[in-house]
Amino acid sequence: PSRHGALHETRRRIPCMRGRAAVLAFGLALVPAAAWREVCVIGAKHLPYTDQLPKDPAPDPWVKVEVDGEELCHSEYIPNKQNPLWKRVKQNGQYSEPACCQVSESQADGYFWFSVFDAENVKWYGDYLGSSGFRLADVEGTFDLELEIDGKVPLDSTGKPSLLTVSVAANPPPPLPPNPPTPPTAPPSS
């Protein structure tokens, strides 16, 4: 496919760079690597139950996004949700909506790693629910990432694999301002 906008309508599996995790891609498009991007954490499905004591054993999930081992942003935690939808992320000390992390041009060729945790009252990180990742270079679209822990895919109580939905959007730099208007020329003198 071309590096400039080829669109694949079919669902594709793209191997993850670590372990055996996979990415299920929907509407995958290739974009020039120089464009800056936005990586959004949309939600998760089929997270395993982790809490033992409360009435609702569903996790209090949040996701951390890293690029080449450095934290880029993290989501808010959503209390008691096995299938959370995130609305905000914190990047550079500020929360923003929607839950999208801005990716600089220098980070665009990096390896992106998404780790999901169950927030606990006594510690922010809590239980580790799984992670997955991919190299961002040249992709755009919405993906279901199959989470894994130590090479194994965690399953919910019905046996379904845990998935994290993310999207990658290319954002071309803003257009240059228009040229200033040309001053009118004086009419020829007679």
C-alpha positions in Angstrom: 0.0 0.0 0.0 1.0 3.6 -0.5 2.5 5.6 2.4 0.1 8.5 1.7 -3.5 7.6 2.6 -4.3 4.0 1.6 -7.4 2.9 3.4 -8.0 -0.7 4.3 -11.7 -1.4 4.9 -11.3 -4.9 6.3 -10.4 -5.8 9.8 -6.7 -6.6 10.1 -4.5 -8.1 12.8 -1.2 -6.4 13.2 1.4 -8.1 15.5 2.3 -6.2 18.6 6.0 -5.5 19.0 6.2 -7.2 22.4 5.0 -10.7 23.2 2.1 -12.2 21.3 -0.4 -9.4 21.8 -2.2 -8.2 18.6 -3.9 -5.1 17.3 -7.2 -5.4 15.6 -7.4 -2.4 13.2 -10.5 -0.8 11.8 -10.1 1.6 8.9 -6.3 1.6 9.1 -4.8 4.3 7.0 -1.1 5.1 6.4 0.0 8.7 6.9 3.3 10.6 6.4 5.6 10.1 9.4 6.3 13.9 9.7 2.7 14.8 10.6 2.1 15.3 14.4 -0.6 13.1 15.9 -3.1 12.6 18.6 -3.5 9.3 20.5 -6.8 8.9 22.2 -7.7 6.3 24.8 -11.4 5.5 24.1 -12.3 2.7 26.4 -11.8 -0.9 27.4 -13.9 -4.1 27.3 -14.0 -7.3 29.3 -11.6 -6.2 32.0 -11.2 -8.9 34.7 -12.8 -8.5 38.1 -10.2 -7.6 40.6 -11.8 -6.2 43.7 -12.7 -8.9 46.4 -14.4 -6.9 49.2 -16.8 -4.3 47.7 -20.3 -5.1 46.4 -19.2 -4.5 42.9 -16.0 -6.5 42.0 -15.4 -4.5 38.8 -12.1 -2.7 38.6 -11.6 1.0 38.9 -9.6 1.2 35.6 -7.2 3.9 34.3 -4.7 3.7 31.5 -1.1 5.0 31.2 0.3 5.9 27.7 4.0 5.8 27.3 6.2 6.5 24.3 9.6 4.9 24.3 9.4 4.2 28.0 8.4 7.8 29.1 4.9 8.6 30.3 3.1 10.7 27.7 -0.3 10.9 29.6 -2.7 9.0 31.7 -6.4 8.8 31.9 -8.7 9.5 34.9 -9.9 6.4 36.7 -13.4 5.2 36.3 -14.9 3.6 39.4 -16.4 0.1 39.2 -16.4 -0.4 35.4 -15.5 -3.6 33.6 -16.1 -1.7 30.3 -15.0 1.9 30.9 -15.2 4.8 28.5 -12.6 7.5 29.3 -13.3 11.2 28.9 -10.2 12.9 30.1 -6.4 12.4 30.2 -3.7 14.3 32.1 -0.7 15.4 30.1 1.9 17.9 31.3 0.0 18.4 34.5 -3.3 19.4 32.8 -6.5 17.4 32.3 -8.0 17.7 28.8 -11.1 16.4 27.1 -11.5 14.3 25.1 -9.1 11.7 26.4 -6.4 12.4 23.8 -2.6 12.8 24.2 -0.8 15.2 21.9 2.2 13.5 20.2 5.0 15.8 19.0 6.8 15.3 15.7 9.8 13.9 17.6 7.7 11.3 19.3 5.7 10.2 16.2 8.2 7.4 15.3 8.2 6.0 18.8 6.9 2.8 20.3 3.6 3.4 22.2 2.8 1.3 25.2 -0.7 1.3 26.9 -0.9 -0.2 30.4 -4.2 -0.6 32.2 -4.4 -0.6 36.0 -7.1 -0.9 38.7 -6.8 2.1 41.0 -6.8 1.2 44.7 -7.6 3.5 47.7 -4.1 3.0 49.2 -2.0 3.3 46.0 -2.6 4.9 42.6 -1.2 2.1 40.5 -3.2 -0.7 42.1 -3.6 -4.0 40.3 -2.0 -4.4 36.8 -4.7 -5.5 34.3 -2.6 -5.8 31.2 -0.8 -3.9 28.5 -0.2 -3.7 24.7 1.5 -1.5 22.3 2.6 -0.7 18.8 5.0 1.5 16.8 3.1 4.6 15.9 5.0 5.4 12.7 2.8 5.7 9.7 -0.6 4.5 11.1 -3.9 6.2 11.7 -7.2 4.7 12.7 -9.1 3.1 15.6 -7.7 -0.1 17.2 -8.8 -2.7 19.7 -5.6 -3.7 21.5 -5.6 -7.2 23.0 -4.1 -6.7 26.5 -1.7 -9.3 27.9 0.1 -10.0 31.1 3.4 -12.0 30.9 2.5 -13.3 27.4 -1.1 -14.3 28.5 -4.3 -12.6 27.6 -6.5 -11.8 30.7 -10.1 -13.0 30.3 -13.2 -11.6 31.9 -15.7 -13.8 33.9 -17.3 -15.0 30.6 -14.0 -16.0 29.0 -13.7 -12.9 26.6 -10.3 -11.3 26.2 -9.6 -7.9 27.7 -9.4 -5.2 25.0 -8.3 -1.5 25.0 -9.7 0.7 22.3 -7.4 3.6 21.1 -7.4 5.8 18.1 -4.6 7.6 16.3 -5.3 10.7 14.3 -2.9 12.6 12.1 -3.1 16.3 12.6 -1.3 18.2 9.9 0.2 21.5 11.1 -2.1 24.4 10.8 -2.2 26.2 7.4 0.1 29.2 6.9 -1.7 32.5 7.2 -2.8 34.0 3.9 -0.5 36.5 2.2 -1.3 40.1 3.1 -3.4 41.9 0.5 -1.5 43.7 -2.2 -1.9 47.4 -1.8 -3.9 49.0 -4.6 -1.8 50.7 -7.3 -2.3 54.3 -8.1 -4.2 55.0 -11.3 -1.9 56.3 -14.1 -1.8 60.0 -14.2 -2.9 61.7 -17.4 
